Amino acid sequence: MTMPLTDLTVVEVSSFVAAPLCGMTLSQLGAEVIRVDPIGGASDVHRWPLAASGTSIYWTGLNKGKRSATIDLRSGEGQQLVQRLIVEGDGVVVTNAAGLSWLSHQTLAALRSDVIHVQLLGRGDGSTGVDYTVNAATGYPLVTGPPNHAGPINHVLPAWDVCCGLYAALAVTAAVRRRDQTGAGAQISIALEDVALATAGNLGLLTEPQVNGTQRQRLGNAIYGQYGQDFTSRDGVAFMVVTLTGRHFRDLVEVTETGAAVSAIAEALGADFTAEGERYRYRDVLSGLFATWFADHTAAEITDALSATTVLFERYRTFAEVAEDEKVTANPLFSRVHQDGLGDYLVPGMPAAFDGTHPASKPAPTLGHDTADVLTERLGLSAADIERLTSAKTIAAKRGMP
């Protein structure tokens, strides 16, 4: 399959989640992504979880399909090598490394006017911030968790890292397209905090207090403005149930045999349950009715009954259960690869299917594996040059993951 970014080379100087995810996404779209690390690896090279071999499962997960070069980024010669990889290549660099004047847009644009420079930041003013501190500053932990909980609850998903990485990949593709049309380069900055603030604004969480003078409250596992709730079966299995439409709600009432009770409650409260706002307003009363039916049936019985309706539902599963489920093992999104240090396992490719096919992922490189090859192929360095740079510890020789 010919992917949209085939023939594009991107240099990535990064660590942690957002920038590596940007690079991996570009790689899945066909680009050759060269991840440049300091000798010994950046600060994420040993990040948990680790396999028994000591290989970082985290690092390999976010660096699939890339090439890896390790260069002394503190030495002038090492910095010049990275600059050359950028400006003598396709002039595209993605980084979350802050305060490096030699890697700045200004410096690189002086060497190549059409350079595309993407800088990922913590905050828009250039100050530091990570997913979990940005999350704390934008309101989400105070509306996450059960209604009777007083303190903040952080979510496990590094949502702003993920969104920021995908925004960055989108920015690269847009900038490349513009350069192809006009010849202009681009200086792009994307801040985690701005991604979080934009999302909160887009979803109305910041608009609500400005317009209505109210703000979102904790709802537990309920869904704001709709009817959705978690229930537990007789054999202890938890389900999430969602009704977004009137048809969904009618089917839930019918399958739980609560029609008479729901009608009586509607009359007593003067409520119209054909309106989603009313279903949300009286969610606790409705959930009390439905919970009895769930508690009286096994997980298998619930699954069979709800599968015959339009009701949206799913049982809660652990990551281990998901890894063994057909939604992974029989999903064309996943393919089996051999990863040094981890062995053989299923890894996801690009979630977007092109012409019906999910582009498959390739294994992550071992740290520094491609250093000599990249410098030889991209910069025309000779074997003697590589030997000299290795002896001077400007680059590292090939080795396995630490």
C-alpha positions as CSV (number, residue, x, y, z in Angstrom):
1,M,0.0,0.0,0.0
2,T,1.3,3.5,-0.9
3,M,0.6,5.7,2.1
4,P,0.0,9.5,2.0
5,L,3.4,10.4,3.5
6,T,5.6,8.0,1.7
7,D,8.9,9.7,0.7
8,L,8.6,12.2,3.6
9,T,11.4,12.1,6.3
10,V,10.7,13.5,9.8
11,V,13.3,14.1,12.5
12,E,12.0,13.6,16.0
13,V,13.8,14.8,19.1
14,S,11.5,13.9,21.9
15,S,10.5,11.9,24.9
16,F,7.4,10.8,26.9
17,V,4.0,10.7,25.1
18,A,2.8,13.5,22.9
19,A,5.8,14.0,20.6
20,P,6.6,10.3,20.2
21,L,3.0,9.7,19.4
22,C,3.1,12.4,16.8
23,G,6.1,10.7,15.2
24,M,4.6,7.2,15.3
25,T,1.4,8.5,13.7
26,L,3.4,10.1,10.9
27,S,5.3,6.8,10.5
28,Q,2.1,4.8,10.2
29,L,1.1,7.3,7.5
30,G,4.2,6.3,5.5
31,A,6.8,8.8,6.7
32,E,10.3,7.7,7.6
33,V,10.7,9.0,11.1
34,I,14.2,9.2,12.6
35,R,14.0,9.5,16.4
36,V,17.2,11.2,17.8
37,D,18.0,10.5,21.4
38,P,21.0,11.5,23.5
39,I,23.5,8.7,24.0
40,G,22.0,6.3,26.6
41,G,18.5,7.4,25.7
42,A,16.2,10.2,26.8
43,S,14.4,10.2,30.1
44,D,11.6,7.9,28.9
45,V,13.8,5.0,27.8
46,H,13.4,3.0,31.1
47,R,9.8,4.1,31.7
48,W,7.5,1.4,33.2
49,P,6.1,-1.1,32.4
50,L,9.2,-3.1,31.8
51,A,9.5,-6.6,30.5
52,A,11.6,-9.2,32.3
53,S,14.5,-8.4,30.0
54,G,14.4,-4.8,31.2
55,T,13.0,-3.5,27.9
56,S,10.5,-0.7,28.3
57,I,7.1,-1.8,27.0
58,Y,6.1,1.8,27.1
59,W,9.0,3.0,24.9
60,T,8.6,0.3,22.3
61,G,4.8,1.0,22.2
62,L,5.3,4.6,21.2
63,N,8.2,4.2,18.8
64,K,7.0,1.5,16.5
65,G,8.2,1.8,12.9
66,K,10.8,4.5,13.6
67,R,14.6,4.5,13.1
68,S,16.7,5.3,16.1
69,A,19.9,7.4,16.2
70,T,21.8,8.2,19.4
71,I,23.9,11.4,19.3
72,D,25.7,13.5,21.9
73,L,23.3,16.4,21.9
74,R,25.5,18.5,24.2
75,S,28.4,18.6,21.8
76,G,28.7,21.1,19.0
77,E,29.4,18.4,16.4
78,G,26.5,16.3,17.6
79,Q,24.2,19.3,17.3
80,Q,25.4,20.0,13.8
81,L,24.7,16.4,12.8
82,V,21.1,16.7,13.9
83,Q,20.8,20.0,12.2
84,R,22.1,18.5,9.0
85,L,19.7,15.5,9.3
86,I,16.9,18.1,9.3
87,V,18.0,20.6,6.7
88,E,19.6,18.2,4.3
89,G,16.6,15.9,4.6
90,D,13.0,17.0,4.1
91,G,13.3,19.9,6.6
92,V,10.7,18.6,9.1
93,V,11.4,18.3,12.8
94,V,9.1,17.5,15.7
95,T,10.3,18.1,19.3
96,N,9.2,18.7,22.8
97,A,12.8,19.6,23.9
98,A,12.6,23.1,25.2
99,G,15.3,25.8,25.4
100,L,17.6,24.3,22.8
101,S,18.7,27.3,20.7
102,W,20.5,25.1,18.2
103,L,17.2,23.3,17.5
104,S,15.0,26.4,17.4
105,H,13.0,27.4,14.4
106,Q,15.0,30.6,14.1
107,T,18.3,28.7,13.9
108,L,17.0,26.0,11.5
109,A,15.2,28.5,9.3
110,A,18.5,30.4,8.8
111,L,19.9,27.1,7.4
112,R,16.8,26.2,5.4
113,S,14.1,28.8,4.8
114,D,11.2,26.3,4.2
115,V,11.8,24.2,7.4
116,I,8.7,22.9,9.2
117,H,9.4,23.1,12.9
118,V,6.8,21.7,15.3
119,Q,7.4,22.5,19.0
120,L,5.3,20.8,21.7
121,L,5.0,22.8,24.9
122,G,3.6,22.4,28.3
123,R,1.9,25.8,28.4
124,G,1.4,28.5,25.7
125,D,3.7,30.9,27.6
126,G,6.5,28.4,27.3
127,S,6.5,27.4,31.0
128,T,6.5,23.7,31.9
129,G,3.5,21.5,32.2
130,V,2.7,17.8,31.9
131,D,-0.5,16.0,31.3
132,Y,-1.4,15.6,34.9
133,T,-0.6,19.2,36.0
134,V,-2.4,20.6,33.0
135,N,-5.4,18.4,33.8
136,A,-5.4,19.7,37.4
137,A,-5.4,23.3,36.0
138,T,-8.3,22.9,33.7
139,G,-11.1,21.6,35.9
140,Y,-11.5,17.9,35.0
141,P,-10.3,16.2,38.2
142,L,-13.0,18.2,40.2
143,V,-15.8,16.7,38.1
144,T,-14.4,13.2,37.9
145,G,-15.5,10.5,40.3
146,P,-18.5,9.8,42.6
147,P,-20.8,12.7,43.6
148,N,-20.0,12.3,47.3
149,H,-16.2,12.6,46.8
150,A,-14.7,15.8,48.0
151,G,-11.2,15.9,46.5
152,P,-9.8,15.7,43.0
153,I,-9.6,12.5,41.0
154,N,-7.2,12.2,38.2
155,H,-8.1,10.1,35.2
156,V,-5.6,7.4,34.2
157,L,-5.6,8.2,30.5
158,P,-3.0,10.9,29.6
159,A,-5.7,12.5,27.4
160,W,-4.0,15.8,26.7
161,D,-0.8,14.1,25.7
162,V,-2.7,11.9,23.2
163,C,-4.7,14.8,21.8
164,C,-1.7,17.0,21.5
165,G,0.3,14.3,19.7
166,L,-2.5,13.8,17.2
167,Y,-2.9,17.6,16.7
168,A,0.8,17.8,16.1
169,A,0.7,15.1,13.4
170,L,-2.2,16.9,11.8
171,A,-0.2,20.1,11.9
172,V,2.7,18.4,10.1
173,T,0.6,17.1,7.3
174,A,-1.1,20.5,6.8
175,A,2.2,22.3,6.8
176,V,3.7,19.9,4.3
177,R,0.7,20.4,2.0
178,R,1.1,24.1,2.3
179,R,4.8,23.9,1.5
180,D,4.1,21.8,-1.5
181,Q,1.7,24.5,-2.8
182,T,3.5,27.7,-1.8
183,G,7.1,26.7,-0.8
184,A,6.6,28.3,2.6
185,G,7.9,26.6,5.8
186,A,6.1,26.8,9.1
187,Q,6.8,27.5,12.8
188,I,4.2,25.5,14.7
189,S,3.8,25.4,18.5
190,I,1.2,23.3,20.3
191,A,0.8,23.5,24.1
192,L,-0.7,20.7,26.2
193,E,-2.6,23.3,28.2
194,D,-4.1,24.9,25.1
195,V,-5.3,21.5,23.9
196,A,-7.0,20.9,27.2
197,L,-8.5,24.4,27.4
198,A,-9.7,24.1,23.8
199,T,-11.3,20.8,24.5
200,A,-13.0,22.1,27.6
201,G,-14.3,25.1,25.6
202,N,-15.4,23.0,22.6
203,L,-17.4,20.7,24.9
204,G,-19.1,23.6,26.7
205,L,-17.4,23.1,30.1
206,L,-16.0,26.6,30.0
207,T,-18.9,28.2,28.2
208,E,-21.5,27.0,30.8
209,P,-20.2,29.1,33.7
210,Q,-19.8,32.1,31.4
211,V,-23.3,31.9,30.0
212,N,-25.4,30.2,32.6
213,G,-23.4,31.0,35.8
214,T,-23.3,27.3,36.6
215,Q,-20.7,24.6,36.3
216,R,-20.6,20.9,35.9
217,Q,-21.0,18.7,38.9
218,R,-19.6,15.2,39.7
219,L,-21.9,12.5,38.2
220,G,-20.0,9.3,38.9
221,N,-20.7,7.0,36.0
222,A,-23.8,8.8,34.8
223,I,-23.6,10.8,31.5
224,Y,-24.3,14.5,31.5
225,G,-27.5,15.5,29.7
226,Q,-28.3,11.9,28.7
227,Y,-29.4,8.7,30.4
228,G,-26.5,6.4,31.1
229,Q,-25.5,4.4,34.1
230,D,-23.5,1.4,35.3
231,F,-25.2,-1.7,36.7
232,T,-24.1,-5.0,38.3
233,S,-25.4,-8.4,37.3
234,R,-26.4,-11.2,39.7
235,D,-23.0,-12.8,39.2
236,G,-21.1,-9.6,39.9
237,V,-20.3,-8.4,36.4
238,A,-20.5,-4.6,35.8
239,F,-22.1,-3.2,32.7
240,M,-22.3,0.3,31.3
241,V,-25.7,1.1,29.7
242,V,-26.4,4.1,27.5
243,T,-29.6,5.4,25.9
244,L,-29.0,8.3,23.6
245,T,-32.4,8.3,21.8
246,G,-36.0,7.7,22.7
247,R,-35.9,4.3,21.0
248,H,-32.9,3.3,23.1
249,F,-34.8,4.3,26.3
250,R,-38.1,2.5,25.3
251,D,-36.1,-0.7,24.6
252,L,-34.4,-0.5,28.0
253,V,-37.8,0.0,29.7
254,E,-39.3,-2.9,27.8
255,V,-36.4,-5.4,28.3
256,T,-36.3,-4.6,32.1
257,E,-40.1,-4.9,32.3
258,T,-40.4,-1.6,34.1
259,G,-43.0,0.0,31.8
260,A,-45.7,0.4,34.3
261,A,-43.4,1.7,37.0
262,V,-41.7,4.2,34.6
263,S,-45.2,5.5,33.5
264,A,-46.3,5.9,37.1
265,I,-43.2,7.8,38.0
266,A,-43.5,10.0,34.9
267,E,-47.1,10.9,35.9
268,A,-46.2,11.5,39.6
269,L,-43.3,13.8,38.7
270,G,-44.9,15.4,35.7
271,A,-42.0,14.3,33.7
272,D,-41.8,13.6,30.0
273,F,-39.3,10.7,29.5
274,T,-39.4,11.2,25.7
275,A,-37.1,14.2,26.4
276,E,-33.4,13.3,27.0
277,G,-33.1,16.2,29.6
278,E,-35.9,14.7,31.6
279,R,-34.3,11.2,31.5
280,Y,-31.1,12.8,32.8
281,R,-32.9,14.9,35.5
282,Y,-34.6,11.9,37.0
283,R,-31.7,9.4,36.4
284,D,-31.4,8.3,40.0
285,V,-35.1,7.3,40.2
286,L,-34.9,5.5,36.9
287,S,-31.7,3.7,37.8
288,G,-33.3,2.4,40.9
289,L,-35.9,0.7,38.8
290,F,-33.5,-0.7,36.2
291,A,-31.0,-1.9,38.8
292,T,-33.4,-4.6,40.1
293,W,-33.6,-6.3,36.7
294,F,-29.8,-6.3,36.3
295,A,-29.3,-7.7,39.8
296,D,-31.8,-10.5,39.1
297,H,-30.0,-11.7,35.9
298,T,-26.6,-13.1,35.1
299,A,-24.1,-11.4,32.8
300,A,-24.9,-13.9,30.1
301,E,-28.6,-13.4,30.4
302,I,-28.1,-9.6,30.3
303,T,-25.9,-9.8,27.3
304,D,-28.4,-11.9,25.4
305,A,-31.4,-9.7,26.3
306,L,-29.8,-6.4,25.5
307,S,-28.2,-7.7,22.3
308,A,-31.7,-8.1,20.9
309,T,-32.5,-4.4,21.5
310,T,-31.1,-1.1,20.3
311,V,-29.7,-0.3,23.8
312,L,-26.0,0.6,23.9
313,F,-24.2,-1.4,26.4
314,E,-20.9,-3.1,27.2
315,R,-19.5,-5.0,30.2
316,Y,-16.5,-3.6,32.0
317,R,-13.3,-5.5,31.2
318,T,-9.8,-5.5,32.5
319,F,-6.9,-4.8,30.1
320,A,-5.9,-8.5,30.5
321,E,-9.4,-9.6,29.4
322,V,-9.4,-7.2,26.4
323,A,-6.0,-8.5,25.3
324,E,-7.5,-12.0,25.0
325,D,-10.7,-10.9,23.5
326,E,-11.6,-11.3,19.8
327,K,-11.8,-7.5,19.5
328,V,-8.0,-7.7,19.7
329,T,-7.1,-11.2,18.6
330,A,-9.4,-11.2,15.5
331,N,-9.2,-7.5,14.7
332,P,-7.4,-6.5,11.5
333,L,-6.1,-3.4,13.3
334,F,-3.7,-5.7,15.1
335,S,-0.8,-7.7,13.7
336,R,1.7,-10.0,15.3
337,V,5.3,-8.7,15.4
338,H,8.5,-9.7,17.0
339,Q,10.0,-7.0,19.2
340,D,13.5,-7.5,20.6
341,G,13.4,-7.7,24.3
342,L,9.6,-8.5,24.4
343,G,9.1,-11.4,22.0
344,D,6.1,-12.0,19.8
345,Y,2.8,-10.2,20.5
346,L,-0.1,-8.3,18.8
347,V,0.4,-4.6,18.2
348,P,-2.1,-2.1,16.8
349,G,-1.5,-0.3,13.5
350,M,-3.1,2.9,12.2
351,P,-6.7,3.0,13.5
352,A,-7.8,4.7,10.3
353,A,-8.3,2.1,7.5
354,F,-7.1,3.2,4.0
355,D,-9.0,1.5,1.3
356,G,-10.3,-1.0,3.8
357,T,-6.9,-1.8,5.2
358,H,-5.2,-0.8,8.5
359,P,-1.6,0.1,7.8
360,A,0.4,-2.4,10.0
361,S,3.0,-1.3,12.5
362,K,6.6,-2.4,12.4
363,P,8.6,-3.1,15.5
364,A,10.3,-0.3,17.4
365,P,14.0,0.0,16.9
366,T,16.6,-0.9,19.5
367,L,18.0,2.3,20.9
368,G,20.6,3.8,18.6
369,H,20.4,0.8,16.2
370,D,20.3,3.0,13.1
371,T,22.8,5.7,14.0
372,A,25.6,4.8,11.6
373,D,23.2,3.9,8.8
374,V,21.2,7.1,9.1
375,L,24.3,9.3,9.0
376,T,25.8,7.3,6.1
377,E,22.6,7.3,4.0
378,R,21.4,10.8,4.8
379,L,24.6,12.8,5.2
380,G,27.1,10.7,3.1
381,L,29.5,10.0,6.0
382,S,32.2,7.5,5.4
383,A,33.1,4.5,7.5
384,A,36.1,6.5,8.7
385,D,33.8,9.4,9.7
386,I,31.6,7.0,11.7
387,E,34.6,5.5,13.4
388,R,35.9,8.9,14.4
389,L,32.5,10.0,15.7
390,T,32.1,6.8,17.7
391,S,35.6,7.1,19.1
392,A,34.9,10.7,20.1
393,K,31.6,9.5,21.7
394,T,29.7,11.9,19.5
395,I,27.6,9.0,18.5
396,A,27.0,5.6,20.0
397,A,27.7,2.3,18.4
398,K,24.8,-0.2,17.7
399,R,23.5,-1.8,20.8
400,G,20.3,-3.3,22.2
401,M,17.7,-1.6,24.3
402,P,19.0,-0.8,27.8
